[in-house]
Amino acid sequence: MGFVPIFITLGAFVGMFSLLVSHNMGLRRKRYMAAVEELQNQLQVSSPKISSEGDGLRVLEGEFQRQRAAKKVSELEIAKIERLFQEAKLGRHAYRTLIRTKPYAFVAKLFGHRPI
């Protein structure tokens, strides 16, 4: 009976760790998706083919370059949009890095988190 409390405590620690990491991954993913949605609003793009996953950021960047070449956006808007692109790329990189890191990779597989 002496080892039962140790196993219960260890199991609770692993469970709490898994839930915390899964929650953190979800927040990072939501932050990235919010940045992509804000970019869509700023660029006034409502195409259904643009999603927050996959190559959606690349499509938005191409649209931004087209609008910039056509001079449809002001210098102030350009600075804001470039900052949003930077935030989205940084968020995507942080999410991917977290999923690849060893102890978190197991939790990502367990809870079904996939790279963006």
VMD Tcl script that builds the backbone (N, CA, C; Angstrom):
set m [mol new atoms 348]
animate dup $m
set s [atomselect $m all]
$s set {name element resname resid chain x y z} {
  {N N MET 1 A 0.818 -1.210 0.000}
  {CA C MET 1 A 0.000 0.000 0.000}
  {C C MET 1 A 0.856 1.266 0.000}
  {N N GLY 2 A 2.137 1.132 0.240}
  {CA C GLY 2 A 2.993 2.310 0.314}
  {C C GLY 2 A 3.234 2.976 -1.032}
  {N N PHE 3 A 3.127 2.196 -2.121}
  {CA C PHE 3 A 3.413 2.774 -3.430}
  {C C PHE 3 A 2.170 3.319 -4.126}
  {N N VAL 4 A 1.008 2.990 -3.665}
  {CA C VAL 4 A -0.232 3.433 -4.308}
  {C C VAL 4 A -0.342 4.964 -4.335}
  {N N PRO 5 A -0.100 5.683 -3.241}
  {CA C PRO 5 A -0.176 7.141 -3.318}
  {C C PRO 5 A 0.853 7.745 -4.279}
  {N N ILE 6 A 1.997 7.126 -4.378}
  {CA C ILE 6 A 3.010 7.632 -5.315}
  {C C ILE 6 A 2.513 7.486 -6.745}
  {N N PHE 7 A 1.929 6.339 -7.091}
  {CA C PHE 7 A 1.421 6.121 -8.438}
  {C C PHE 7 A 0.241 7.043 -8.743}
  {N N ILE 8 A -0.607 7.253 -7.770}
  {CA C ILE 8 A -1.740 8.163 -7.967}
  {C C ILE 8 A -1.247 9.584 -8.204}
  {N N THR 9 A -0.281 10.025 -7.428}
  {CA C THR 9 A 0.286 11.371 -7.587}
  {C C THR 9 A 0.973 11.509 -8.935}
  {N N LEU 10 A 1.733 10.520 -9.326}
  {CA C LEU 10 A 2.420 10.553 -10.614}
  {C C LEU 10 A 1.422 10.581 -11.769}
  {N N GLY 11 A 0.374 9.786 -11.678}
  {CA C GLY 11 A -0.660 9.781 -12.706}
  {C C GLY 11 A -1.379 11.115 -12.801}
  {N N ALA 12 A -1.658 11.724 -11.655}
  {CA C ALA 12 A -2.310 13.039 -11.651}
  {C C ALA 12 A -1.396 14.089 -12.273}
  {N N PHE 13 A -0.106 14.007 -11.988}
  {CA C PHE 13 A 0.848 14.958 -12.566}
  {C C PHE 13 A 0.888 14.825 -14.086}
  {N N VAL 14 A 0.959 13.615 -14.583}
  {CA C VAL 14 A 1.004 13.391 -16.032}
  {C C VAL 14 A -0.298 13.874 -16.684}
  {N N GLY 15 A -1.421 13.592 -16.057}
  {CA C GLY 15 A -2.702 14.054 -16.593}
  {C C GLY 15 A -2.818 15.566 -16.627}
  {N N MET 16 A -2.429 16.221 -15.547}
  {CA C MET 16 A -2.478 17.695 -15.503}
  {C C MET 16 A -1.517 18.302 -16.514}
  {N N PHE 17 A -0.334 17.741 -16.647}
  {CA C PHE 17 A 0.647 18.221 -17.622}
  {C C PHE 17 A 0.081 18.115 -19.034}
  {N N SER 18 A -0.525 16.980 -19.346}
  {CA C SER 18 A -1.095 16.775 -20.678}
  {C C SER 18 A -2.201 17.779 -20.970}
  {N N LEU 19 A -3.077 18.005 -20.017}
  {CA C LEU 19 A -4.166 18.963 -20.217}
  {C C LEU 19 A -3.642 20.383 -20.383}
  {N N LEU 20 A -2.652 20.759 -19.596}
  {CA C LEU 20 A -2.077 22.094 -19.693}
  {C C LEU 20 A -1.390 22.316 -21.034}
  {N N VAL 21 A -0.634 21.342 -21.488}
  {CA C VAL 21 A 0.055 21.469 -22.773}
  {C C VAL 21 A -0.953 21.515 -23.918}
  {N N SER 22 A -1.979 20.689 -23.855}
  {CA C SER 22 A -3.003 20.701 -24.894}
  {C C SER 22 A -3.713 22.053 -24.948}
  {N N HIS 23 A -4.013 22.611 -23.793}
  {CA C HIS 23 A -4.652 23.927 -23.733}
  {C C HIS 23 A -3.733 24.996 -24.328}
  {N N ASN 24 A -2.454 24.943 -24.009}
  {CA C ASN 24 A -1.487 25.900 -24.536}
  {C C ASN 24 A -1.380 25.794 -26.056}
  {N N MET 25 A -1.382 24.580 -26.588}
  {CA C MET 25 A -1.341 24.391 -28.041}
  {C C MET 25 A -2.590 24.970 -28.700}
  {N N GLY 26 A -3.722 24.755 -28.081}
  {CA C GLY 26 A -4.967 25.306 -28.614}
  {C C GLY 26 A -4.961 26.824 -28.633}
  {N N LEU 27 A -4.408 27.439 -27.590}
  {CA C LEU 27 A -4.333 28.898 -27.558}
  {C C LEU 27 A -3.412 29.444 -28.641}
  {N N ARG 28 A -2.295 28.779 -28.857}
  {CA C ARG 28 A -1.371 29.224 -29.905}
  {C C ARG 28 A -2.012 29.096 -31.278}
  {N N ARG 29 A -2.752 28.026 -31.480}
  {CA C ARG 29 A -3.428 27.837 -32.763}
  {C C ARG 29 A -4.510 28.908 -32.959}
  {N N LYS 30 A -5.261 29.197 -31.916}
  {CA C LYS 30 A -6.299 30.228 -32.013}
  {C C LYS 30 A -5.698 31.597 -32.282}
  {N N ARG 31 A -4.552 31.887 -31.665}
  {CA C ARG 31 A -3.882 33.164 -31.885}
  {C C ARG 31 A -3.456 33.302 -33.344}
  {N N TYR 32 A -2.940 32.221 -33.912}
  {CA C TYR 32 A -2.550 32.234 -35.326}
  {C C TYR 32 A -3.778 32.432 -36.218}
  {N N MET 33 A -4.842 31.698 -35.937}
  {CA C MET 33 A -6.045 31.802 -36.750}
  {C C MET 33 A -6.657 33.200 -36.664}
  {N N ALA 34 A -6.587 33.819 -35.492}
  {CA C ALA 34 A -7.095 35.183 -35.341}
  {C C ALA 34 A -6.261 36.166 -36.163}
  {N N ALA 35 A -4.957 35.967 -36.211}
  {CA C ALA 35 A -4.094 36.842 -37.007}
  {C C ALA 35 A -4.409 36.702 -38.493}
  {N N VAL 36 A -4.651 35.480 -38.960}
  {CA C VAL 36 A -4.994 35.263 -40.368}
  {C C VAL 36 A -6.356 35.879 -40.682}
  {N N GLU 37 A -7.288 35.742 -39.767}
  {CA C GLU 37 A -8.618 36.340 -39.978}
  {C C GLU 37 A -8.528 37.865 -40.028}
  {N N GLU 38 A -7.707 38.436 -39.167}
  {CA C GLU 38 A -7.513 39.885 -39.180}
  {C C GLU 38 A -6.869 40.330 -40.493}
  {N N LEU 39 A -5.945 39.538 -41.007}
  {CA C LEU 39 A -5.332 39.846 -42.300}
  {C C LEU 39 A -6.375 39.821 -43.412}
  {N N GLN 40 A -7.255 38.829 -43.375}
  {CA C GLN 40 A -8.319 38.768 -44.373}
  {C C GLN 40 A -9.198 40.010 -44.306}
  {N N ASN 41 A -9.508 40.459 -43.098}
  {CA C ASN 41 A -10.332 41.656 -42.952}
  {C C ASN 41 A -9.601 42.899 -43.448}
  {N N GLN 42 A -8.320 43.017 -43.140}
  {CA C GLN 42 A -7.547 44.184 -43.567}
  {C C GLN 42 A -7.397 44.229 -45.081}
  {N N LEU 43 A -7.194 43.069 -45.693}
  {CA C LEU 43 A -7.027 43.018 -47.147}
  {C C LEU 43 A -8.365 42.949 -47.878}
  {N N GLN 44 A -9.447 42.849 -47.131}
  {CA C GLN 44 A -10.799 42.776 -47.672}
  {C C GLN 44 A -10.940 41.633 -48.667}
  {N N VAL 45 A -10.450 40.470 -48.242}
  {CA C VAL 45 A -10.524 39.263 -49.042}
  {C C VAL 45 A -11.526 38.329 -48.378}
  {N N SER 46 A -12.513 37.886 -49.139}
  {CA C SER 46 A -13.516 36.977 -48.565}
  {C C SER 46 A -13.635 35.708 -49.399}
  {N N SER 47 A -12.564 35.329 -50.025}
  {CA C SER 47 A -12.569 34.141 -50.861}
  {C C SER 47 A -12.672 32.892 -49.993}
  {N N PRO 48 A -13.525 31.947 -50.379}
  {CA C PRO 48 A -13.649 30.722 -49.576}
  {C C PRO 48 A -12.421 29.823 -49.666}
  {N N LYS 49 A -11.578 30.009 -50.703}
  {CA C LYS 49 A -10.410 29.134 -50.840}
  {C C LYS 49 A -9.309 29.478 -49.845}
  {N N ILE 50 A -9.410 30.644 -49.214}
  {CA C ILE 50 A -8.406 31.030 -48.229}
  {C C ILE 50 A -8.825 30.479 -46.878}
  {N N SER 51 A -8.000 29.621 -46.341}
  {CA C SER 51 A -8.257 29.086 -45.016}
  {C C SER 51 A -7.101 29.465 -44.116}
  {N N SER 52 A -7.289 29.312 -42.837}
  {CA C SER 52 A -6.233 29.657 -41.898}
  {C C SER 52 A -5.190 28.555 -41.813}
  {N N GLU 53 A -5.444 27.439 -42.454}
  {CA C GLU 53 A -4.484 26.340 -42.442}
  {C C GLU 53 A -3.857 26.194 -43.815}
  {N N GLY 54 A -2.739 25.524 -43.856}
  {CA C GLY 54 A -2.089 25.252 -45.132}
  {C C GLY 54 A -1.448 26.486 -45.725}
  {N N ASP 55 A -1.781 26.728 -46.980}
  {CA C ASP 55 A -1.137 27.826 -47.695}
  {C C ASP 55 A -1.961 29.110 -47.680}
  {N N GLY 56 A -2.877 29.254 -46.747}
  {CA C GLY 56 A -3.709 30.460 -46.669}
  {C C GLY 56 A -2.899 31.714 -46.468}
  {N N LEU 57 A -1.839 31.625 -45.684}
  {CA C LEU 57 A -0.984 32.783 -45.443}
  {C C LEU 57 A -0.252 33.179 -46.723}
  {N N ARG 58 A 0.149 32.184 -47.503}
  {CA C ARG 58 A 0.840 32.458 -48.759}
  {C C ARG 58 A -0.104 33.148 -49.751}
  {N N VAL 59 A -1.349 32.707 -49.791}
  {CA C VAL 59 A -2.337 33.315 -50.682}
  {C C VAL 59 A -2.591 34.766 -50.264}
  {N N LEU 60 A -2.704 34.999 -48.960}
  {CA C LEU 60 A -2.916 36.360 -48.464}
  {C C LEU 60 A -1.718 37.251 -48.767}
  {N N GLU 61 A -0.526 36.692 -48.688}
  {CA C GLU 61 A 0.667 37.480 -48.982}
  {C C GLU 61 A 0.710 37.863 -50.463}
  {N N GLY 62 A 0.297 36.954 -51.331}
  {CA C GLY 62 A 0.217 37.258 -52.759}
  {C C GLY 62 A -0.810 38.348 -53.035}
  {N N GLU 63 A -1.944 38.274 -52.357}
  {CA C GLU 63 A -2.975 39.304 -52.512}
  {C C GLU 63 A -2.476 40.657 -52.023}
  {N N PHE 64 A -1.737 40.652 -50.937}
  {CA C PHE 64 A -1.162 41.894 -50.403}
  {C C PHE 64 A -0.178 42.504 -51.403}
  {N N GLN 65 A 0.638 41.668 -52.020}
  {CA C GLN 65 A 1.593 42.181 -53.012}
  {C C GLN 65 A 0.861 42.762 -54.226}
  {N N ARG 66 A -0.239 42.132 -54.650}
  {CA C ARG 66 A -1.027 42.671 -55.766}
  {C C ARG 66 A -1.639 44.025 -55.410}
  {N N GLN 67 A -2.213 44.120 -54.206}
  {CA C GLN 67 A -2.814 45.382 -53.787}
  {C C GLN 67 A -1.759 46.462 -53.596}
  {N N ARG 68 A -0.611 46.071 -53.119}
  {CA C ARG 68 A 0.483 47.030 -52.923}
  {C C ARG 68 A 0.979 47.553 -54.266}
  {N N ALA 69 A 1.091 46.672 -55.272}
  {CA C ALA 69 A 1.540 47.085 -56.604}
  {C C ALA 69 A 0.507 47.988 -57.271}
  {N N ALA 70 A -0.772 47.722 -57.013}
  {CA C ALA 70 A -1.841 48.539 -57.585}
  {C C ALA 70 A -2.094 49.800 -56.763}
  {N N LYS 71 A -1.356 49.976 -55.688}
  {CA C LYS 71 A -1.460 51.145 -54.802}
  {C C LYS 71 A -2.869 51.313 -54.240}
  {N N LYS 72 A -3.470 50.197 -53.823}
  {CA C LYS 72 A -4.801 50.233 -53.212}
  {C C LYS 72 A -4.735 50.437 -51.709}
  {N N VAL 73 A -3.540 50.360 -51.126}
  {CA C VAL 73 A -3.390 50.504 -49.680}
  {C C VAL 73 A -2.438 51.658 -49.381}
  {N N SER 74 A -2.726 52.355 -48.287}
  {CA C SER 74 A -1.885 53.491 -47.901}
  {C C SER 74 A -0.654 52.994 -47.145}
  {N N GLU 75 A 0.283 53.889 -46.900}
  {CA C GLU 75 A 1.519 53.528 -46.202}
  {C C GLU 75 A 1.225 53.083 -44.768}
  {N N LEU 76 A 0.262 53.721 -44.120}
  {CA C LEU 76 A -0.104 53.328 -42.755}
  {C C LEU 76 A -0.696 51.916 -42.728}
  {N N GLU 77 A -1.551 51.614 -43.700}
  {CA C GLU 77 A -2.124 50.279 -43.788}
  {C C GLU 77 A -1.056 49.242 -44.119}
  {N N ILE 78 A -0.091 49.607 -44.941}
  {CA C ILE 78 A 0.995 48.686 -45.291}
  {C C ILE 78 A 1.764 48.297 -44.041}
  {N N ALA 79 A 2.076 49.263 -43.195}
  {CA C ALA 79 A 2.820 48.967 -41.961}
  {C C ALA 79 A 2.004 48.052 -41.044}
  {N N LYS 80 A 0.707 48.319 -40.941}
  {CA C LYS 80 A -0.144 47.485 -40.088}
  {C C LYS 80 A -0.258 46.061 -40.622}
  {N N ILE 81 A -0.428 45.928 -41.924}
  {CA C ILE 81 A -0.557 44.611 -42.539}
  {C C ILE 81 A 0.745 43.824 -42.420}
  {N N GLU 82 A 1.876 44.500 -42.611}
  {CA C GLU 82 A 3.168 43.814 -42.459}
  {C C GLU 82 A 3.368 43.336 -41.021}
  {N N ARG 83 A 2.911 44.130 -40.046}
  {CA C ARG 83 A 2.996 43.704 -38.639}
  {C C ARG 83 A 2.109 42.491 -38.398}
  {N N LEU 84 A 0.927 42.468 -39.008}
  {CA C LEU 84 A 0.036 41.312 -38.866}
  {C C LEU 84 A 0.634 40.059 -39.508}
  {N N PHE 85 A 1.281 40.226 -40.672}
  {CA C PHE 85 A 1.957 39.088 -41.295}
  {C C PHE 85 A 3.054 38.551 -40.390}
  {N N GLN 86 A 3.801 39.459 -39.780}
  {CA C GLN 86 A 4.877 39.044 -38.886}
  {C C GLN 86 A 4.310 38.275 -37.684}
  {N N GLU 87 A 3.218 38.775 -37.109}
  {CA C GLU 87 A 2.587 38.082 -35.979}
  {C C GLU 87 A 2.091 36.694 -36.383}
  {N N ALA 88 A 1.469 36.601 -37.564}
  {CA C ALA 88 A 0.945 35.311 -38.025}
  {C C ALA 88 A 2.077 34.316 -38.261}
  {N N LYS 89 A 3.135 34.764 -38.901}
  {CA C LYS 89 A 4.261 33.864 -39.164}
  {C C LYS 89 A 4.940 33.435 -37.872}
  {N N LEU 90 A 5.074 34.356 -36.942}
  {CA C LEU 90 A 5.687 34.023 -35.656}
  {C C LEU 90 A 4.807 33.044 -34.877}
  {N N GLY 91 A 3.505 33.255 -34.909}
  {CA C GLY 91 A 2.583 32.349 -34.228}
  {C C GLY 91 A 2.606 30.950 -34.829}
  {N N ARG 92 A 2.662 30.879 -36.150}
  {CA C ARG 92 A 2.727 29.574 -36.813}
  {C C ARG 92 A 4.032 28.854 -36.465}
  {N N HIS 93 A 5.126 29.615 -36.457}
  {CA C HIS 93 A 6.421 29.011 -36.111}
  {C C HIS 93 A 6.433 28.513 -34.662}
  {N N ALA 94 A 5.882 29.294 -33.744}
  {CA C ALA 94 A 5.846 28.893 -32.334}
  {C C ALA 94 A 5.004 27.628 -32.154}
  {N N TYR 95 A 3.887 27.551 -32.855}
  {CA C TYR 95 A 3.022 26.373 -32.763}
  {C C TYR 95 A 3.725 25.132 -33.303}
  {N N ARG 96 A 4.340 25.277 -34.473}
  {CA C ARG 96 A 5.046 24.137 -35.068}
  {C C ARG 96 A 6.213 23.686 -34.200}
  {N N THR 97 A 6.946 24.639 -33.635}
  {CA C THR 97 A 8.074 24.296 -32.770}
  {C C THR 97 A 7.595 23.559 -31.530}
  {N N LEU 98 A 6.501 24.014 -30.955}
  {CA C LEU 98 A 5.970 23.370 -29.756}
  {C C LEU 98 A 5.547 21.934 -30.051}
  {N N ILE 99 A 4.922 21.719 -31.199}
  {CA C ILE 99 A 4.459 20.379 -31.554}
  {C C ILE 99 A 5.631 19.425 -31.809}
  {N N ARG 100 A 6.737 19.941 -32.321}
  {CA C ARG 100 A 7.891 19.086 -32.623}
  {C C ARG 100 A 8.743 18.764 -31.397}
  {N N THR 101 A 8.663 19.581 -30.348}
  {CA C THR 101 A 9.487 19.363 -29.167}
  {C C THR 101 A 9.073 18.061 -28.495}
  {N N LYS 102 A 10.069 17.310 -28.028}
  {CA C LYS 102 A 9.840 15.937 -27.573}
  {C C LYS 102 A 8.742 15.734 -26.536}
  {N N PRO 103 A 8.782 16.299 -25.365}
  {CA C PRO 103 A 7.700 15.898 -24.451}
  {C C PRO 103 A 6.319 16.352 -24.919}
  {N N TYR 104 A 6.282 17.440 -25.696}
  {CA C TYR 104 A 4.997 17.965 -26.154}
  {C C TYR 104 A 4.490 17.227 -27.384}
  {N N ALA 105 A 5.384 16.597 -28.141}
  {CA C ALA 105 A 4.984 15.859 -29.337}
  {C C ALA 105 A 4.041 14.706 -28.976}
  {N N PHE 106 A 4.309 14.043 -27.848}
  {CA C PHE 106 A 3.443 12.950 -27.404}
  {C C PHE 106 A 2.042 13.476 -27.088}
  {N N VAL 107 A 1.968 14.597 -26.398}
  {CA C VAL 107 A 0.666 15.186 -26.052}
  {C C VAL 107 A -0.054 15.630 -27.320}
  {N N ALA 108 A 0.703 16.200 -28.280}
  {CA C ALA 108 A 0.092 16.637 -29.533}
  {C C ALA 108 A -0.526 15.453 -30.276}
  {N N LYS 109 A 0.164 14.348 -30.319}
  {CA C LYS 109 A -0.382 13.155 -30.972}
  {C C LYS 109 A -1.589 12.617 -30.214}
  {N N LEU 110 A -1.498 12.643 -28.898}
  {CA C LEU 110 A -2.571 12.119 -28.058}
  {C C LEU 110 A -3.869 12.911 -28.232}
  {N N PHE 111 A -3.753 14.243 -28.309}
  {CA C PHE 111 A -4.936 15.091 -28.409}
  {C C PHE 111 A -5.261 15.503 -29.848}
  {N N GLY 112 A -4.487 15.047 -30.829}
  {CA C GLY 112 A -4.809 15.290 -32.233}
  {C C GLY 112 A -4.396 16.644 -32.771}
  {N N HIS 113 A -3.409 17.284 -32.185}
  {CA C HIS 113 A -2.925 18.555 -32.719}
  {C C HIS 113 A -2.022 18.278 -33.911}
  {N N ARG 114 A -2.238 19.013 -34.982}
  {CA C ARG 114 A -1.452 18.822 -36.204}
  {C C ARG 114 A -0.787 20.127 -36.596}
  {N N PRO 115 A 0.322 20.039 -37.329}
  {CA C PRO 115 A 0.997 21.272 -37.770}
  {C C PRO 115 A 0.118 22.104 -38.693}
  {N N ILE 116 A 0.319 23.386 -38.638}
  {CA C ILE 116 A -0.434 24.305 -39.492}
  {C C ILE 116 A 0.343 24.464 -40.782}
}
mol reanalyze $m
mol bondsrecalc $m
mol representation Tube
mol addrep $m
